[in-house]
Amino acid sequence: MPSRVDSLARAREQKWVYWAMRTLLSRAIQVDPTFHIGLSLILVLAVAEIFAATAYYVGRARAARVSAQSVAAAVARPPAPSVSARTPVPAAAQPAVSPAAVPSASPSLVAQLVREGIQLRDRGDTTTALNRFDKALDSEPDNTDVLIEKAKTYDSMQLYDRSNEPWRRIKEVSSPNSTPYEVADQRLKVGVSTSPPAEAENTNAAVDAAPPKDIGGKPEGSVMGISEVKTSETPDPDADKNLTLEVGIKKQPGATVDHMKVKILVEFYDMVGDKDIKLTNADVNYEWLTSKHDWTQTNPEVLSVRYLRPKTAGASSDSSLSEAAAAVRPGQKGRGKGSAPNSGQRKYLGYIIRVYYDDDLQAVQAEPSRLLQLFPPAKSTFTQ
């Protein structure tokens, strides 16, 4: 009996607790409506997170698939040369691959090739120098500067028949009043034919008598040499030509020089009547620009030689022309003689520089170089 009473009491107690908790929860939910709002926000944020993560990974997978397809297509595509080899290019499309469409060498590269060619020529390597000039002409076939250097190289080798070709090309691509055209015209007039006549035998013999020259334009084993020659022209309304040469004369390393035994001759030549070449009759003046000019130091001594042709200048006898190319000795100034009226129009052509030491020829330089063929230098002052 007591146990049955306890069971009923326990049941009533549980029923009371159940209804009490139900009432409490019902009141809490009714009293705090933000519970539903917070729960909804949490659900919305969770869905958004899941959607964003899904979109990100799906996008990456799609990009990887597209990249793999592009690489596969590029690998599978046949190379362009094979297509052009199987499919002939129409005639209208040929300019796209023609030599004219190939980019030419930059001006800096052409200038570098010219500089290298000049340096090689000055060192005596004329073959490699010509190769440099030809490479420059492959890019700029009408570049007159390159053509001039190529022609000068052939002139230095005394291959005058080959030098005629670039000189003629210069005349073809230059305007008649330009300096390159005038230089080429004078060179071609001075030049000799590839098969000289019988009366030119004395000229050929004179060329054979010319001494061999080394890199600096000096005969082998010489004591003195010509280091450089600078040419400058001064505008002068009263003169047909006012030109100055600055000639650097140096001694060979280790040589001892007696300046009293040094003799320098500078001879200018004119074109007379567009066909004859003669020693100039213009005024010629000599002046040392360096103070001592005794060659006790290693630096070159510089001689200034001025060529002045007044507009009233004329011709003189052959003897006075020879005196105009006066011999200059260190410490002296020289002045060429004037002239009488001229029977033919004269035009400056070029010069020959000769350096003697102890009456023996040391160095020779000419511009244009063909003057040496017409007027070969004597090996000694005794044979002049």
C-alpha positions as a LaTeX table, in Angstrom:
\begin{tabular}{lrrr}
\hline
Residue & $x$ (\AA) & $y$ (\AA) & $z$ (\AA) \\
\hline
Met1 & 0.00 & 0.00 & 0.00 \\
Pro2 & 2.64 & 2.58 & 0.81 \\
Ser3 & 4.48 & 1.81 & $-2.45$ \\
Arg4 & 1.36 & 2.49 & $-4.51$ \\
Val5 & 0.95 & 5.81 & $-2.77$ \\
Asp6 & 4.53 & 6.74 & $-3.60$ \\
Ser7 & 4.04 & 5.90 & $-7.24$ \\
Leu8 & 0.99 & 8.12 & $-7.50$ \\
Ala9 & 2.83 & 10.90 & $-5.74$ \\
Arg10 & 5.81 & 10.58 & $-8.10$ \\
Ala11 & 3.52 & 10.63 & $-11.15$ \\
Arg12 & 1.75 & 13.77 & $-9.97$ \\
Glu13 & 5.12 & 15.42 & $-9.34$ \\
Gln14 & 6.41 & 14.60 & $-12.88$ \\
Lys15 & 3.17 & 15.84 & $-14.45$ \\
Trp16 & 3.45 & 19.06 & $-12.51$ \\
Val17 & 7.09 & 19.59 & $-13.63$ \\
Tyr18 & 6.16 & 18.89 & $-17.28$ \\
Trp19 & 3.38 & 21.45 & $-17.30$ \\
Ala20 & 5.56 & 23.95 & $-15.46$ \\
Met21 & 8.39 & 23.64 & $-18.07$ \\
Arg22 & 5.89 & 23.85 & $-20.94$ \\
Thr23 & 4.43 & 26.97 & $-19.51$ \\
Leu24 & 7.94 & 28.50 & $-19.00$ \\
Leu25 & 9.09 & 27.73 & $-22.55$ \\
Ser26 & 5.87 & 28.93 & $-24.03$ \\
Arg27 & 6.19 & 32.22 & $-22.18$ \\
Ala28 & 9.92 & 32.59 & $-23.11$ \\
Ile29 & 9.19 & 32.12 & $-26.81$ \\
Gln30 & 6.29 & 34.50 & $-26.67$ \\
Val31 & 8.22 & 37.02 & $-24.62$ \\
Asp32 & 11.52 & 37.01 & $-26.83$ \\
Pro33 & 10.59 & 37.03 & $-30.60$ \\
Thr34 & 14.20 & 37.85 & $-31.63$ \\
Phe35 & 15.03 & 34.19 & $-31.17$ \\
His36 & 13.42 & 33.35 & $-34.47$ \\
Ile37 & 15.17 & 36.28 & $-36.18$ \\
Gly38 & 18.61 & 35.25 & $-34.92$ \\
Leu39 & 18.05 & 31.67 & $-35.91$ \\
Ser40 & 16.97 & 32.77 & $-39.39$ \\
Leu41 & 20.05 & 34.95 & $-39.81$ \\
Ile42 & 22.30 & 32.08 & $-38.83$ \\
Leu43 & 20.67 & 29.83 & $-41.40$ \\
Val44 & 20.96 & 32.50 & $-44.13$ \\
Leu45 & 24.67 & 33.07 & $-43.41$ \\
Ala46 & 25.36 & 29.35 & $-43.44$ \\
Val47 & 23.69 & 28.97 & $-46.84$ \\
Ala48 & 25.66 & 31.95 & $-48.21$ \\
Glu49 & 28.96 & 30.49 & $-46.98$ \\
Ile50 & 28.21 & 27.17 & $-48.62$ \\
Phe51 & 27.25 & 28.87 & $-51.92$ \\
Ala52 & 30.39 & 31.06 & $-52.00$ \\
Ala53 & 32.71 & 28.11 & $-51.33$ \\
Thr54 & 30.99 & 26.05 & $-54.01$ \\
Ala55 & 31.26 & 28.87 & $-56.60$ \\
Tyr56 & 34.97 & 29.41 & $-55.85$ \\
Tyr57 & 36.01 & 25.79 & $-56.26$ \\
Val58 & 33.82 & 25.30 & $-59.33$ \\
Gly59 & 35.45 & 28.39 & $-60.97$ \\
Arg60 & 38.95 & 27.11 & $-60.31$ \\
Ala61 & 38.13 & 23.72 & $-61.75$ \\
Arg62 & 36.66 & 25.34 & $-64.89$ \\
Ala63 & 39.74 & 27.61 & $-65.42$ \\
Ala64 & 42.09 & 24.64 & $-65.07$ \\
Arg65 & 40.05 & 22.69 & $-67.61$ \\
Val66 & 40.12 & 25.60 & $-70.14$ \\
Ser67 & 43.91 & 26.06 & $-69.72$ \\
Ala68 & 44.52 & 22.37 & $-70.28$ \\
Gln69 & 42.42 & 22.48 & $-73.44$ \\
Ser70 & 44.41 & 25.51 & $-74.78$ \\
Val71 & 47.75 & 23.80 & $-74.18$ \\
Ala72 & 46.55 & 20.66 & $-75.86$ \\
Ala73 & 45.34 & 22.67 & $-78.87$ \\
Ala74 & 48.67 & 24.51 & $-79.13$ \\
Val75 & 50.60 & 21.26 & $-79.01$ \\
Ala76 & 48.35 & 19.64 & $-81.56$ \\
Arg77 & 48.49 & 22.65 & $-83.97$ \\
Pro78 & 51.02 & 22.04 & $-86.81$ \\
Pro79 & 53.93 & 24.54 & $-87.08$ \\
Ala80 & 53.52 & 27.54 & $-89.41$ \\
Pro81 & 56.37 & 26.60 & $-91.81$ \\
Ser82 & 54.72 & 23.25 & $-92.52$ \\
Val83 & 51.47 & 24.96 & $-93.48$ \\
Ser84 & 53.22 & 27.44 & $-95.79$ \\
Ala85 & 55.24 & 24.59 & $-97.27$ \\
Arg86 & 52.07 & 22.67 & $-98.14$ \\
Thr87 & 50.06 & 25.72 & $-99.18$ \\
Pro88 & 51.82 & 27.93 & $-101.77$ \\
Val89 & 51.75 & 31.62 & $-100.89$ \\
Pro90 & 49.98 & 33.76 & $-103.51$ \\
Ala91 & 52.06 & 36.24 & $-105.47$ \\
Ala92 & 50.32 & 39.17 & $-103.82$ \\
Ala93 & 51.41 & 37.92 & $-100.39$ \\
Gln94 & 55.10 & 37.57 & $-101.28$ \\
Pro95 & 56.11 & 41.11 & $-100.15$ \\
Ala96 & 55.42 & 39.98 & $-96.58$ \\
Val97 & 58.47 & 37.72 & $-96.76$ \\
Ser98 & 60.50 & 39.58 & $-99.39$ \\
Pro99 & 63.99 & 40.90 & $-98.53$ \\
Ala100 & 62.61 & 44.44 & $-98.52$ \\
Ala101 & 60.39 & 43.55 & $-95.57$ \\
Val102 & 63.29 & 42.18 & $-93.52$ \\
Pro103 & 64.31 & 44.81 & $-90.94$ \\
Ser104 & 67.60 & 46.39 & $-91.93$ \\
Ala105 & 70.48 & 46.91 & $-89.56$ \\
Ser106 & 70.18 & 49.92 & $-87.32$ \\
Pro107 & 72.22 & 53.03 & $-88.16$ \\
Ser108 & 74.31 & 52.40 & $-85.06$ \\
Leu109 & 75.25 & 48.93 & $-86.34$ \\
Val110 & 76.24 & 50.30 & $-89.76$ \\
Ala111 & 78.34 & 53.00 & $-88.10$ \\
Gln112 & 80.00 & 50.37 & $-85.91$ \\
Leu113 & 80.86 & 48.26 & $-88.96$ \\
Val114 & 82.37 & 51.31 & $-90.66$ \\
Arg115 & 84.46 & 52.14 & $-87.59$ \\
Glu116 & 85.72 & 48.57 & $-87.37$ \\
Gly117 & 86.54 & 48.57 & $-91.08$ \\
Ile118 & 88.55 & 51.79 & $-90.81$ \\
Gln119 & 90.47 & 50.47 & $-87.78$ \\
Leu120 & 91.22 & 47.20 & $-89.55$ \\
Arg121 & 92.39 & 49.05 & $-92.66$ \\
Asp122 & 94.65 & 51.28 & $-90.57$ \\
Arg123 & 96.17 & 48.14 & $-89.03$ \\
Gly124 & 96.80 & 46.73 & $-92.51$ \\
Asp125 & 94.05 & 44.08 & $-92.47$ \\
Thr126 & 92.36 & 45.27 & $-95.66$ \\
Thr127 & 90.62 & 41.95 & $-96.38$ \\
Thr128 & 88.67 & 41.96 & $-93.12$ \\
Ala129 & 88.05 & 45.69 & $-93.51$ \\
Leu130 & 86.41 & 45.11 & $-96.90$ \\
Asn131 & 84.28 & 42.39 & $-95.30$ \\
Arg132 & 83.01 & 44.90 & $-92.71$ \\
Phe133 & 82.16 & 47.45 & $-95.42$ \\
Asp134 & 80.32 & 44.80 & $-97.46$ \\
Lys135 & 78.23 & 43.85 & $-94.43$ \\
Ala136 & 77.29 & 47.50 & $-93.94$ \\
Leu137 & 76.39 & 47.82 & $-97.63$ \\
Asp138 & 74.14 & 44.75 & $-97.36$ \\
Ser139 & 71.91 & 46.84 & $-95.09$ \\
Glu140 & 72.41 & 50.23 & $-96.76$ \\
Pro141 & 73.65 & 49.70 & $-100.33$ \\
Asp142 & 73.48 & 53.42 & $-101.17$ \\
Asn143 & 75.29 & 54.71 & $-98.09$ \\
Thr144 & 77.92 & 57.01 & $-99.59$ \\
Asp145 & 80.05 & 57.04 & $-96.44$ \\
Val146 & 80.45 & 53.27 & $-96.59$ \\
Leu147 & 81.08 & 53.35 & $-100.36$ \\
Ile148 & 83.80 & 55.98 & $-99.90$ \\
Glu149 & 85.58 & 53.92 & $-97.25$ \\
Lys150 & 85.39 & 50.81 & $-99.43$ \\
Ala151 & 86.83 & 52.70 & $-102.40$ \\
Lys152 & 89.61 & 54.16 & $-100.24$ \\
Thr153 & 90.51 & 50.67 & $-99.06$ \\
Tyr154 & 90.90 & 49.45 & $-102.63$ \\
Asp155 & 92.95 & 52.58 & $-103.40$ \\
Ser156 & 95.28 & 51.81 & $-100.50$ \\
Met157 & 95.76 & 48.34 & $-101.98$ \\
Gln158 & 96.41 & 49.94 & $-105.40$ \\
Leu159 & 93.49 & 47.93 & $-106.83$ \\
Tyr160 & 92.23 & 50.90 & $-108.79$ \\
Asp161 & 90.09 & 48.87 & $-111.17$ \\
Arg162 & 88.07 & 47.57 & $-108.21$ \\
Ser163 & 87.82 & 50.96 & $-106.54$ \\
Asn164 & 86.23 & 52.41 & $-109.68$ \\
Glu165 & 83.03 & 50.47 & $-108.99$ \\
Pro166 & 82.18 & 52.13 & $-105.62$ \\
Trp167 & 83.27 & 55.52 & $-106.96$ \\
Arg168 & 80.85 & 55.16 & $-109.89$ \\
Arg169 & 78.12 & 54.01 & $-107.53$ \\
Ile170 & 78.62 & 57.14 & $-105.42$ \\
Lys171 & 78.11 & 59.30 & $-108.51$ \\
Glu172 & 74.91 & 57.40 & $-109.33$ \\
Val173 & 73.28 & 57.82 & $-105.92$ \\
Ser174 & 74.53 & 61.34 & $-105.08$ \\
Ser175 & 73.30 & 64.69 & $-106.32$ \\
Pro176 & 75.72 & 66.46 & $-108.69$ \\
Asn177 & 76.35 & 69.33 & $-106.25$ \\
Ser178 & 77.09 & 67.15 & $-103.22$ \\
Thr179 & 80.53 & 66.58 & $-101.72$ \\
Pro180 & 80.48 & 62.77 & $-102.27$ \\
Tyr181 & 79.71 & 63.31 & $-105.94$ \\
Glu182 & 82.59 & 65.78 & $-106.36$ \\
Val183 & 85.02 & 63.49 & $-104.53$ \\
Ala184 & 84.02 & 60.51 & $-106.66$ \\
Asp185 & 84.22 & 62.58 & $-109.83$ \\
Gln186 & 87.76 & 63.72 & $-109.01$ \\
Arg187 & 88.87 & 60.20 & $-108.10$ \\
Leu188 & 87.58 & 58.79 & $-111.36$ \\
Lys189 & 89.32 & 61.54 & $-113.32$ \\
Val190 & 92.60 & 60.89 & $-111.54$ \\
Gly191 & 92.26 & 57.12 & $-111.85$ \\
Val192 & 93.97 & 54.96 & $-114.45$ \\
Ser193 & 92.30 & 52.46 & $-116.72$ \\
Thr194 & 92.43 & 48.75 & $-115.96$ \\
Ser195 & 94.59 & 48.21 & $-119.07$ \\
Pro196 & 97.00 & 51.19 & $-119.25$ \\
Pro197 & 98.56 & 52.14 & $-122.60$ \\
Ala198 & 102.19 & 51.51 & $-123.48$ \\
Glu199 & 103.24 & 55.10 & $-122.71$ \\
Ala200 & 102.30 & 54.55 & $-119.06$ \\
Glu201 & 105.19 & 52.17 & $-118.45$ \\
Asn202 & 107.19 & 54.87 & $-116.68$ \\
Thr203 & 104.27 & 55.39 & $-114.29$ \\
Asn204 & 104.08 & 51.69 & $-113.46$ \\
Ala205 & 107.82 & 51.59 & $-112.86$ \\
Ala206 & 107.48 & 54.55 & $-110.53$ \\
Val207 & 104.79 & 52.74 & $-108.55$ \\
Asp208 & 107.06 & 49.73 & $-108.17$ \\
Ala209 & 109.78 & 52.05 & $-106.89$ \\
Ala210 & 107.56 & 53.37 & $-104.09$ \\
Pro211 & 108.69 & 52.07 & $-100.69$ \\
Pro212 & 106.48 & 49.59 & $-98.83$ \\
Lys213 & 104.39 & 51.11 & $-96.06$ \\
Asp214 & 103.43 & 49.64 & $-92.71$ \\
Ile215 & 100.30 & 50.29 & $-90.63$ \\
Gly216 & 100.96 & 53.95 & $-89.84$ \\
Gly217 & 101.90 & 54.93 & $-93.39$ \\
Lys218 & 105.63 & 54.66 & $-92.60$ \\
Pro219 & 108.20 & 52.67 & $-94.57$ \\
Glu220 & 109.38 & 49.60 & $-92.72$ \\
Gly221 & 112.33 & 50.28 & $-90.43$ \\
Ser222 & 111.83 & 54.06 & $-90.50$ \\
Val223 & 112.73 & 56.51 & $-87.76$ \\
Met224 & 109.95 & 59.07 & $-88.42$ \\
Gly225 & 106.30 & 58.62 & $-89.29$ \\
Ile226 & 103.05 & 60.48 & $-90.00$ \\
Ser227 & 100.61 & 59.99 & $-87.12$ \\
Glu228 & 97.60 & 61.82 & $-88.57$ \\
Val229 & 96.51 & 64.46 & $-91.05$ \\
Lys230 & 93.57 & 66.75 & $-90.32$ \\
Thr231 & 92.00 & 68.83 & $-93.09$ \\
Ser232 & 89.89 & 71.93 & $-92.43$ \\
Glu233 & 88.49 & 74.52 & $-94.78$ \\
Thr234 & 87.84 & 78.16 & $-93.85$ \\
Pro235 & 85.04 & 80.10 & $-95.60$ \\
Asp236 & 86.69 & 83.01 & $-97.41$ \\
Pro237 & 84.75 & 85.31 & $-99.79$ \\
Asp238 & 88.02 & 86.51 & $-101.34$ \\
Ala239 & 89.39 & 83.05 & $-102.08$ \\
Asp240 & 88.42 & 80.14 & $-104.25$ \\
Lys241 & 89.94 & 77.78 & $-101.70$ \\
Asn242 & 91.26 & 78.35 & $-98.19$ \\
Leu243 & 92.34 & 75.01 & $-96.78$ \\
Thr244 & 94.61 & 74.01 & $-93.89$ \\
Leu245 & 96.36 & 70.72 & $-93.17$ \\
Glu246 & 97.53 & 69.78 & $-89.68$ \\
Val247 & 100.17 & 67.10 & $-90.08$ \\
Gly248 & 101.31 & 65.14 & $-87.03$ \\
Ile249 & 104.92 & 63.92 & $-87.31$ \\
Lys250 & 106.16 & 61.45 & $-84.71$ \\
Lys251 & 109.26 & 59.39 & $-84.08$ \\
Gln252 & 109.33 & 55.65 & $-83.73$ \\
Pro253 & 109.37 & 54.36 & $-80.11$ \\
Gly254 & 112.90 & 54.25 & $-78.75$ \\
Ala255 & 114.38 & 56.24 & $-81.64$ \\
Thr256 & 116.70 & 59.19 & $-81.06$ \\
Val257 & 116.06 & 62.06 & $-83.48$ \\
Asp258 & 118.29 & 64.94 & $-84.50$ \\
His259 & 115.71 & 67.54 & $-85.48$ \\
Met260 & 118.20 & 69.21 & $-87.82$ \\
Lys261 & 118.08 & 66.10 & $-90.02$ \\
Val262 & 114.28 & 66.15 & $-90.37$ \\
Lys263 & 112.88 & 67.44 & $-93.64$ \\
Ile264 & 109.17 & 67.66 & $-94.49$ \\
Leu265 & 107.68 & 68.39 & $-97.90$ \\
Val266 & 104.00 & 69.08 & $-98.49$ \\
Glu267 & 102.95 & 69.40 & $-102.13$ \\
Phe268 & 99.49 & 70.45 & $-103.26$ \\
Tyr269 & 98.09 & 69.53 & $-106.66$ \\
Asp270 & 95.40 & 71.13 & $-108.82$ \\
Met271 & 93.16 & 69.89 & $-111.57$ \\
Val272 & 93.70 & 72.11 & $-114.61$ \\
Gly273 & 91.00 & 72.23 & $-117.25$ \\
Asp274 & 89.29 & 69.14 & $-115.81$ \\
Lys275 & 91.93 & 66.85 & $-117.33$ \\
Asp276 & 95.50 & 67.82 & $-116.37$ \\
Ile277 & 96.98 & 67.44 & $-112.89$ \\
Lys278 & 99.73 & 69.84 & $-111.96$ \\
Leu279 & 101.58 & 71.11 & $-108.94$ \\
Thr280 & 99.64 & 73.98 & $-107.42$ \\
Asn281 & 100.39 & 77.65 & $-108.03$ \\
Ala282 & 98.38 & 78.77 & $-105.00$ \\
Asp283 & 99.89 & 80.42 & $-101.93$ \\
Val284 & 101.23 & 77.84 & $-99.48$ \\
Asn285 & 102.24 & 78.70 & $-95.90$ \\
Tyr286 & 103.91 & 76.53 & $-93.25$ \\
Glu287 & 103.83 & 76.98 & $-89.48$ \\
Trp288 & 104.66 & 74.72 & $-86.55$ \\
Leu289 & 101.84 & 74.48 & $-84.02$ \\
Thr290 & 103.95 & 72.75 & $-81.38$ \\
Ser291 & 106.53 & 74.93 & $-79.64$ \\
Lys292 & 109.72 & 72.84 & $-79.66$ \\
His293 & 109.23 & 70.34 & $-82.50$ \\
Asp294 & 112.47 & 68.60 & $-81.60$ \\
Trp295 & 110.94 & 65.13 & $-80.89$ \\
Thr296 & 112.53 & 64.83 & $-77.47$ \\
Gln297 & 109.14 & 63.64 & $-76.21$ \\
Thr298 & 106.96 & 60.84 & $-77.51$ \\
Asn299 & 104.09 & 63.09 & $-78.58$ \\
Pro300 & 103.78 & 64.04 & $-82.28$ \\
Glu301 & 104.93 & 67.44 & $-83.47$ \\
Val302 & 102.23 & 69.20 & $-85.53$ \\
Leu303 & 102.91 & 71.19 & $-88.69$ \\
Ser304 & 100.19 & 73.44 & $-90.12$ \\
Val305 & 100.19 & 73.92 & $-93.91$ \\
Arg306 & 97.80 & 76.39 & $-95.50$ \\
Tyr307 & 96.60 & 76.31 & $-99.11$ \\
Leu308 & 95.16 & 79.65 & $-100.26$ \\
Arg309 & 93.95 & 80.35 & $-103.77$ \\
Pro310 & 92.74 & 83.93 & $-104.17$ \\
Lys311 & 90.09 & 84.54 & $-106.77$ \\
Thr312 & 92.67 & 86.45 & $-108.84$ \\
Ala313 & 95.26 & 83.63 & $-108.70$ \\
Gly314 & 96.89 & 82.46 & $-111.88$ \\
Ala315 & 99.52 & 80.04 & $-113.11$ \\
Ser316 & 103.27 & 80.12 & $-112.89$ \\
Ser317 & 106.16 & 78.34 & $-114.48$ \\
Asp318 & 107.08 & 74.78 & $-113.56$ \\
Ser319 & 110.16 & 75.97 & $-111.70$ \\
Ser320 & 108.16 & 78.32 & $-109.50$ \\
Leu321 & 105.60 & 75.58 & $-108.88$ \\
Ser322 & 108.35 & 73.34 & $-107.57$ \\
Glu323 & 109.51 & 76.11 & $-105.26$ \\
Ala324 & 105.96 & 76.46 & $-103.93$ \\
Ala325 & 106.25 & 73.00 & $-102.37$ \\
Ala326 & 109.00 & 74.23 & $-100.10$ \\
Ala327 & 110.94 & 71.92 & $-97.84$ \\
Val328 & 110.23 & 72.63 & $-94.20$ \\
Arg329 & 112.78 & 72.10 & $-91.48$ \\
Pro330 & 111.99 & 72.33 & $-87.76$ \\
Gly331 & 112.17 & 75.90 & $-86.46$ \\
Gln332 & 111.42 & 77.47 & $-89.84$ \\
Lys333 & 108.37 & 78.91 & $-91.53$ \\
Gly334 & 107.80 & 78.59 & $-95.25$ \\
Arg335 & 105.64 & 80.43 & $-97.73$ \\
Gly336 & 104.86 & 79.34 & $-101.23$ \\
Lys337 & 105.09 & 81.84 & $-104.03$ \\
Gly338 & 102.24 & 83.54 & $-105.80$ \\
Ser339 & 101.48 & 83.18 & $-109.47$ \\
Ala340 & 100.96 & 84.90 & $-112.75$ \\
Pro341 & 97.75 & 84.88 & $-114.85$ \\
Asn342 & 96.51 & 81.40 & $-115.65$ \\
Ser343 & 95.61 & 80.07 & $-119.07$ \\
Gly344 & 93.34 & 77.34 & $-117.64$ \\
Gln345 & 90.96 & 77.12 & $-114.72$ \\
Arg346 & 92.45 & 75.39 & $-111.69$ \\
Lys347 & 90.68 & 73.47 & $-108.98$ \\
Tyr348 & 92.15 & 72.00 & $-105.79$ \\
Leu349 & 92.70 & 68.26 & $-106.05$ \\
Gly350 & 94.84 & 66.98 & $-103.18$ \\
Tyr351 & 98.26 & 66.71 & $-101.55$ \\
Ile352 & 101.32 & 64.54 & $-101.03$ \\
Ile353 & 103.23 & 64.62 & $-97.74$ \\
Arg354 & 106.79 & 63.30 & $-97.55$ \\
Val355 & 108.99 & 63.03 & $-94.48$ \\
Tyr356 & 112.77 & 62.59 & $-94.80$ \\
Tyr357 & 115.30 & 61.94 & $-92.08$ \\
Asp358 & 118.98 & 62.22 & $-92.83$ \\
Asp359 & 117.97 & 62.55 & $-96.53$ \\
Asp360 & 116.20 & 59.14 & $-96.53$ \\
Leu361 & 112.47 & 58.81 & $-97.12$ \\
Gln362 & 110.63 & 57.94 & $-93.89$ \\
Ala363 & 106.90 & 58.34 & $-94.57$ \\
Val364 & 104.52 & 59.18 & $-97.40$ \\
Gln365 & 100.82 & 60.04 & $-97.37$ \\
Ala366 & 98.62 & 61.30 & $-100.19$ \\
Glu367 & 95.02 & 62.32 & $-100.67$ \\
Pro368 & 93.85 & 61.08 & $-103.10$ \\
Ser369 & 96.22 & 58.13 & $-102.92$ \\
Arg370 & 96.40 & 57.87 & $-106.72$ \\
Leu371 & 98.62 & 60.92 & $-106.76$ \\
Leu372 & 101.41 & 58.60 & $-105.64$ \\
Gln373 & 101.05 & 56.74 & $-108.90$ \\
Leu374 & 101.37 & 59.90 & $-110.96$ \\
Phe375 & 104.00 & 61.55 & $-108.75$ \\
Pro376 & 105.96 & 58.81 & $-106.94$ \\
Pro377 & 108.17 & 59.99 & $-104.07$ \\
Ala378 & 111.93 & 59.84 & $-104.31$ \\
Lys379 & 113.65 & 57.54 & $-101.84$ \\
Ser380 & 116.26 & 60.16 & $-101.06$ \\
Thr381 & 116.51 & 63.92 & $-101.27$ \\
Phe382 & 119.65 & 63.42 & $-103.42$ \\
Thr383 & 117.57 & 61.87 & $-106.21$ \\
Gln384 & 114.94 & 64.60 & $-106.39$ \\
\hline
\end{tabular}
